[in-house]
Amino acid sequence: MFRSAWNGSANVLTEVGSGIISPTATNEFVFSYNIDGETGSEAFRSFGGACPTLSGAPLNVSAHWFNPARSGTGYSVQLFPDDEFHAIFGYDALGQPRFLTAELGRFGGATASMDLLQVSGFCPLCPRNTEPVRTPIGSFSRSFANGSFGNITFSGTYINGVPGTWSANEGVQPLGGLQGCTP
């Protein structure tokens, strides 16, 4: 397992531990890890299934996406007929990895804008005493063209002691395969 940091123009990877994925059922697994000498595990299950329709055709874009020119950053996208969820993998002003989200309680069509959210209140090695809190810190927009992403644009300024701004205006390509439309 590696921790990624941003040096101003590229990511730098440092080995920090190991992980094991153990399937437990169809579309479910337990991820056990050792990070910086601390151990833990978390159960996961599939978040996706089914695609929205755009221009009369299923839009199969649920996957991980990135811009090869900014390898080490990227997006995890889950689209449903009635919801959109985007996770943004970026960095703060100190080069530390940060995760932002954008969600729309419906499918937004060919173009959509939504709040860019900073999530706080939980980490894998921390006790989870309350639900994570989402705070708007900027805007996120995306477009689709020809059955795929046209562009992703966002800008957000971190809050609550996290320094810096993370922004992008870029085309993206899949990092691996697409999820498909079967629920």
KAWO-V727216 format. One record per residue. SS is DSSP state (2 for helix, 1 for strand, 0 for the rest). OMEGA is omega in whole degrees, -180 to 180 (999 if undefined). BURIAL is b if it has 24 or more other C-alpha atoms within 12 Angstrom, else e. Layout:
ss=SS omega=OMEGA burial=BURIAL
ss=SS omega=OMEGA burial=BURIAL
This chain:
ss=0 omega=-177 burial=e
ss=1 omega=171 burial=e
ss=1 omega=180 burial=e
ss=1 omega=174 burial=b
ss=1 omega=-178 burial=b
ss=1 omega=-178 burial=b
ss=0 omega=-179 burial=e
ss=0 omega=179 burial=e
ss=0 omega=-179 burial=e
ss=0 omega=177 burial=e
ss=1 omega=178 burial=b
ss=1 omega=-177 burial=e
ss=1 omega=177 burial=e
ss=1 omega=179 burial=e
ss=1 omega=-177 burial=e
ss=0 omega=-179 burial=e
ss=1 omega=-178 burial=e
ss=1 omega=179 burial=e
ss=1 omega=178 burial=e
ss=1 omega=176 burial=e
ss=1 omega=-179 burial=e
ss=1 omega=178 burial=e
ss=1 omega=179 burial=e
ss=1 omega=179 burial=e
ss=1 omega=176 burial=e
ss=0 omega=179 burial=e
ss=0 omega=177 burial=e
ss=1 omega=177 burial=e
ss=1 omega=172 burial=e
ss=1 omega=177 burial=e
ss=1 omega=178 burial=e
ss=1 omega=-173 burial=e
ss=1 omega=170 burial=b
ss=1 omega=-179 burial=e
ss=1 omega=-180 burial=e
ss=0 omega=178 burial=e
ss=0 omega=177 burial=e
ss=1 omega=-179 burial=e
ss=1 omega=177 burial=e
ss=1 omega=176 burial=e
ss=1 omega=179 burial=e
ss=1 omega=177 burial=e
ss=1 omega=179 burial=e
ss=1 omega=171 burial=e
ss=1 omega=-176 burial=e
ss=0 omega=-180 burial=e
ss=0 omega=-168 burial=e
ss=0 omega=178 burial=b
ss=0 omega=-179 burial=b
ss=0 omega=-178 burial=b
ss=0 omega=172 burial=b
ss=0 omega=178 burial=b
ss=1 omega=177 burial=b
ss=1 omega=-179 burial=b
ss=0 omega=176 burial=e
ss=0 omega=-179 burial=e
ss=1 omega=176 burial=e
ss=1 omega=179 burial=e
ss=0 omega=-177 burial=b
ss=0 omega=179 burial=b
ss=0 omega=178 burial=b
ss=0 omega=-175 burial=b
ss=1 omega=170 burial=b
ss=1 omega=-177 burial=b
ss=1 omega=177 burial=b
ss=1 omega=172 burial=b
ss=0 omega=-177 burial=e
ss=2 omega=179 burial=e
ss=2 omega=178 burial=e
ss=2 omega=178 burial=b
ss=0 omega=-174 burial=e
ss=0 omega=173 burial=b
ss=0 omega=178 burial=b
ss=1 omega=-172 burial=b
ss=1 omega=169 burial=b
ss=1 omega=-172 burial=b
ss=1 omega=173 burial=b
ss=1 omega=177 burial=b
ss=1 omega=177 burial=b
ss=1 omega=176 burial=b
ss=0 omega=-176 burial=b
ss=0 omega=-179 burial=e
ss=1 omega=171 burial=b
ss=1 omega=175 burial=b
ss=1 omega=179 burial=b
ss=1 omega=172 burial=b
ss=1 omega=-178 burial=b
ss=1 omega=179 burial=b
ss=1 omega=-179 burial=b
ss=1 omega=-176 burial=b
ss=1 omega=175 burial=b
ss=0 omega=-177 burial=b
ss=0 omega=178 burial=e
ss=0 omega=180 burial=e
ss=0 omega=180 burial=b
ss=1 omega=-179 burial=b
ss=1 omega=178 burial=b
ss=1 omega=-178 burial=b
ss=1 omega=179 burial=b
ss=1 omega=178 burial=b
ss=1 omega=171 burial=b
ss=1 omega=-178 burial=b
ss=1 omega=179 burial=b
ss=1 omega=-176 burial=b
ss=0 omega=177 burial=e
ss=0 omega=171 burial=e
ss=0 omega=-172 burial=b
ss=0 omega=179 burial=b
ss=0 omega=-175 burial=b
ss=0 omega=176 burial=e
ss=1 omega=179 burial=e
ss=1 omega=174 burial=b
ss=1 omega=180 burial=b
ss=1 omega=177 burial=b
ss=1 omega=170 burial=b
ss=1 omega=-171 burial=b
ss=1 omega=171 burial=b
ss=1 omega=-178 burial=b
ss=1 omega=178 burial=b
ss=1 omega=174 burial=b
ss=0 omega=179 burial=e
ss=0 omega=171 burial=e
ss=0 omega=-175 burial=e
ss=0 omega=-178 burial=e
ss=0 omega=-180 burial=e
ss=0 omega=173 burial=e
ss=0 omega=180 burial=e
ss=0 omega=-178 burial=e
ss=0 omega=179 burial=e
ss=0 omega=175 burial=e
ss=0 omega=175 burial=e
ss=0 omega=-179 burial=e
ss=1 omega=177 burial=e
ss=1 omega=-179 burial=e
ss=1 omega=177 burial=e
ss=1 omega=179 burial=b
ss=1 omega=-179 burial=b
ss=1 omega=-177 burial=b
ss=1 omega=-180 burial=b
ss=1 omega=173 burial=b
ss=1 omega=180 burial=b
ss=1 omega=176 burial=b
ss=1 omega=176 burial=b
ss=1 omega=177 burial=b
ss=1 omega=177 burial=e
ss=0 omega=176 burial=e
ss=0 omega=180 burial=e
ss=1 omega=178 burial=b
ss=1 omega=170 burial=b
ss=1 omega=-176 burial=e
ss=1 omega=172 burial=b
ss=1 omega=179 burial=b
ss=1 omega=175 burial=b
ss=1 omega=174 burial=b
ss=1 omega=179 burial=b
ss=1 omega=176 burial=b
ss=1 omega=-177 burial=b
ss=0 omega=-180 burial=b
ss=0 omega=175 burial=e
ss=0 omega=175 burial=e
ss=0 omega=177 burial=e
ss=0 omega=-174 burial=e
ss=0 omega=167 burial=e
ss=0 omega=180 burial=e
ss=1 omega=174 burial=b
ss=1 omega=-178 burial=b
ss=1 omega=179 burial=b
ss=1 omega=170 burial=b
ss=1 omega=-168 burial=e
ss=1 omega=166 burial=b
ss=0 omega=-177 burial=b
ss=0 omega=175 burial=b
ss=1 omega=-179 burial=b
ss=1 omega=172 burial=e
ss=0 omega=-173 burial=e
ss=0 omega=-176 burial=e
ss=0 omega=176 burial=e
ss=0 omega=-174 burial=b
ss=0 omega=-175 burial=b
ss=0 omega=-173 burial=e
ss=0 omega=180 burial=e
ss=0 omega=180 burial=e
ss=0 omega=999 burial=e
